[in-house]
Amino acid sequence: MQSSSLRFARAVQALAGTTRALGFTVPGFRSPPRLVGVQRSIRRWPGGATVSVVVRDRPWAAVQADLVEGIVAANGLTGSTAADARAALWLAVAEGPVPEAAEAA
């Protein structure tokens, strides 16, 4: 079984490639959040954001959901745009890194 940090990195690679392909801004990612007691946080800064999620001792599906929702929130997506982005992002984490991201690693 993969380490949680490797699994996190691969999910981020897949999501970043898809986020770029959709024309949205790829936020930074880190784990764990600096805020104590939260599962996910978003820190906004000029020109972007950082999504932080707890990976340790959580179901992998919950981590994936936090990454997907973090991208949606960081880009301020709503309505059908958000729904379409979520569908594409979930497909990306289900399939793994996009070929360009996998080759760059």
C-alpha positions as CSV (number, residue, x, y, z in Angstrom):
1,M,0.0,0.0,0.0
2,Q,1.2,3.5,-0.8
3,S,2.2,5.9,1.9
4,S,-0.4,8.6,2.7
5,S,1.9,11.3,1.5
6,L,2.6,9.6,-1.8
7,R,-1.1,9.0,-2.3
8,F,-1.8,12.7,-1.5
9,A,0.9,13.9,-4.0
10,R,-0.6,11.7,-6.7
11,A,-4.1,12.9,-6.1
12,V,-2.9,16.5,-6.2
13,Q,-1.0,15.9,-9.5
14,A,-4.2,14.4,-11.1
15,L,-6.3,17.3,-9.8
16,A,-3.9,20.0,-10.8
17,G,-3.7,18.7,-14.4
18,T,-7.5,18.6,-14.7
19,T,-7.9,22.0,-13.0
20,R,-5.5,23.5,-15.6
21,A,-7.3,21.8,-18.4
22,L,-10.6,23.2,-17.3
23,G,-9.0,26.7,-17.3
24,F,-9.1,27.3,-13.6
25,T,-6.4,28.3,-11.2
26,V,-4.6,25.5,-9.4
27,P,-4.3,26.3,-5.7
28,G,-1.4,25.2,-3.6
29,F,-1.9,22.1,-1.4
30,R,-0.5,21.1,2.0
31,S,-1.2,18.8,4.8
32,P,-2.1,19.2,7.6
33,P,-3.9,22.6,8.0
34,R,-2.3,25.1,10.4
35,L,-5.6,25.6,12.1
36,V,-6.1,23.1,14.9
37,G,-9.3,21.1,14.9
38,V,-10.3,21.5,11.2
39,Q,-10.3,18.9,8.5
40,R,-9.8,21.4,5.6
41,S,-8.9,25.1,5.4
42,I,-8.3,27.6,2.6
43,R,-5.9,30.4,2.9
44,R,-6.3,33.0,0.3
45,W,-3.5,35.3,-0.9
46,P,-3.2,37.7,-3.9
47,G,-3.4,35.7,-7.0
48,G,-4.3,32.3,-5.5
49,A,-5.0,30.2,-2.5
50,T,-3.7,27.2,-0.5
51,V,-5.9,24.3,0.3
52,S,-4.8,22.4,3.4
53,V,-6.3,19.0,4.4
54,V,-5.9,16.5,7.1
55,V,-4.8,13.1,5.6
56,R,-3.8,11.1,8.6
57,D,-6.4,8.8,10.2
58,R,-9.1,9.8,7.7
59,P,-10.9,7.8,5.1
60,W,-9.2,8.3,1.7
61,A,-12.6,9.3,0.1
62,A,-12.9,12.2,2.7
63,V,-9.4,13.5,1.7
64,Q,-10.3,13.3,-2.0
65,A,-13.6,15.2,-1.3
66,D,-11.8,17.9,0.6
67,L,-9.3,18.3,-2.3
68,V,-12.1,18.6,-4.9
69,E,-14.1,21.0,-2.8
70,G,-11.0,23.0,-2.0
71,I,-10.4,23.6,-5.7
72,V,-14.0,24.5,-6.3
73,A,-14.0,26.9,-3.4
74,A,-10.6,28.4,-4.2
75,N,-11.8,29.2,-7.7
76,G,-15.2,30.6,-6.5
77,L,-17.1,28.2,-8.6
78,T,-20.9,28.0,-8.3
79,G,-23.9,26.5,-10.0
80,S,-23.5,24.4,-13.1
81,T,-19.8,25.5,-13.5
82,A,-19.1,24.1,-10.0
83,A,-21.0,20.9,-10.8
84,D,-19.2,20.3,-14.1
85,A,-15.8,21.0,-12.4
86,R,-16.6,18.6,-9.6
87,A,-17.5,15.8,-12.1
88,A,-14.3,16.3,-14.0
89,L,-12.2,16.5,-10.8
90,W,-13.8,13.3,-9.3
91,L,-13.0,11.5,-12.6
92,A,-9.4,12.7,-12.3
93,V,-8.9,11.3,-8.8
94,A,-10.6,8.1,-9.8
95,E,-8.2,7.6,-12.8
96,G,-5.0,9.0,-11.3
97,P,-2.5,11.5,-12.6
98,V,-2.9,12.8,-16.1
99,P,-0.1,11.6,-18.4
100,E,1.6,15.0,-18.5
101,A,1.7,15.2,-14.7
102,A,2.9,11.6,-14.3
103,E,5.8,12.2,-16.8
104,A,6.9,15.4,-15.1
105,A,7.2,13.6,-11.7
